[in-house]
Amino acid sequence: MAGEVDNPSFFLTTLQKGVNWTRTKSMWPATFGLACCAIEMMATGAAHNDMARFGMEVFRASPRQADLMIVAGRVSQKMAPVLRQVYDQMAEPKWVISMGACASTGGMFNNYALVQGVDQIVPVDVYVPGCPPGPQSLLHGILTLHQGIMSGEIQRSTGVV
Amino acid sequence: MSDNTRDSETEGLEGKQASEGRSHGAEERRRVHDLWVAGTEEPDWVATATDEGAQEMLPRELDPGLAAQRGVTVVDDYGEATGLRDDELQILNMGPQHPATHGVLRLQLELDGETILRSKPIIGYLHTGMEKTAETLSYMQGGTNVTRMDYLSPFHNELCFSLAVEQLLDVDIPPRAQAIRILMTELNRVASHLIWLATFGLDIGALSMMLYGWRERESVLDFFEKVTGLRMNHNYIRPGGVAADLPDGWETDVEGILDVVRTGLGDYEAMLNENPIFVDRTQGVGIITPAEAQAYGVTGVNARATGLDYDVRKAFPYSGIEQYEFDVPVGQHGDTFDRYLLRMEEIRQSLRIAEQVIETMPPGDYRATDRKVTPPPRQRIDESMEALIHHFKIFTSGFDVPAGEVYQAVESPRGELGMYLVSKGGPKPWRLHVRAPSFATVQALPVMMSGQLIADVIATLASVDPVLGDVDR
């Protein structure tokens, strides 16, 4: 936190920093598992990697209660409107992590069926590379997002692509 | 789209077509893709169309049962009239974004109170066009594509594809490569069933199973990572053998897995088998008869739970699995609890096979020495011009496969996974069709769910272990 003062009984910070801090400490993800990456996302939530360490173990099935959408897997053309609707239903402030090659760019499936990158539908804050990214990669992506929010680099999302 | 628009478009189409018969075909085809918006006047084609439309359940009297469609003799009465008026029924939509649909399955349920009358699985939310992509990749690259289909059993996909290609190529696979393949696929079965147990437990409220199942699975995945470099989607089993030999000390690793999983299994069964909540939620739930299972093409554990004794490993042995001793557990009730018991026993049998592989692992090459199919060892490239040419050829254009077609099946954790491969010569397949076990299972869900309570939907769906990557491809 900011500002050192001579008298140690004072604790100074800006309101914005306090707000950012609270936002990073209980960021609840929406369950948006699609394909292979969803398995690794669940593995991240399970005992070995334990997302609960970051206050994120509560995967919310209702988008109304979620702050973070982890798009885990390939997004088909048929799924795209559903994804956008779930994103629209999430309350502000909200963030999006695009997990894996398929969600980020379409990956190896450059064909008629897949959306070539989920950033064509929703604004993405952090891209996590890998096919699928391991739990450590995903955690790194999540911590990067936290850092970005804390430093103010990632501003409150406006929801406009 | 209004009727007028469609008619005029159809006329234009007919005008271009020279033959009357073909224009009729085009009209039929067009019909199937038309959407009928609920609340508008019903177009006349609905009564005769075989397609139900994307967003609607057919009126009850028009809903063709399986018997009517296929002429088979199973009783599937889920479409029968109930005497209830339409306004007494409720249509409930579940998915595609739902925590208990195991991916992106969508179910439409027709309810009378809490009782399910009809249900309709709607698929395609994960359609990735993999069969089409397979036509653009060489046989060498094909493994990267198929391994991502059923993402819980990547090794089985790779094995099935490789066996199909090898059948067309007519190459001999060294015994060591075959044994490695069996070891990896059987361990994969263990990992897949553990995930099933974890998510099944989660879905019906045994939350701790979620953590335990994933914990034990990690030990298997660590071994996979050590051998293949990846936790999932390995592309390790390739046409001609496997990508690399097992690392030193692999026996110790596998023995460690045997210990961990066996201990875990004992714990799970102590927690679940006698647990009254678990038993009440699973016994007598999601029943399917042997005849229905056969009619719908259900295979694997879901079919064996009904009493059908069909396992591809026994019926059509592949990759030398016939030399290992293992039993195929068969149930008798065809309900959720039987499916649970069978999967637990299958884990034990797979561990038994892995144990035998440790004892009998033959020495030798881990891939065929046919240099037209597998790349030469790295050292040879520096010494031999011919090896360099083979290496270059395989990694640029791939190897040619003689023309022909072949069907190859393996027993994946979800049932009979089959691949139908057509080659017209050249380095790429002309067509690859996948017979996905989950696809058949999902189409049998209405039979299992009809007449049950709505809470049992979750238990039934979770118990058949559908993987939507397998269904939609």
Interface residues (C-beta under 8 A of the other chain):
Chain A: T31 F32 G33 L34 A35 C36 A38 I39 E40 M42 A43 A46 A47 H48 F59 A61 P63 G73 R74 S76 K78 M79 V82 V86 M108 F109 N111 Y112 A113 L114 C131 P132 G134
Chain B: P96 Q97 H98 P99 G103 V104 G124 Y125 L126 H127 T128 G129 M130 K132 T133 T144 N145 R148 Y151 L152 I195 A198 T199 M210 L211 W214 R215 R217 E218 R231 M232 N233 L468 G469 D472
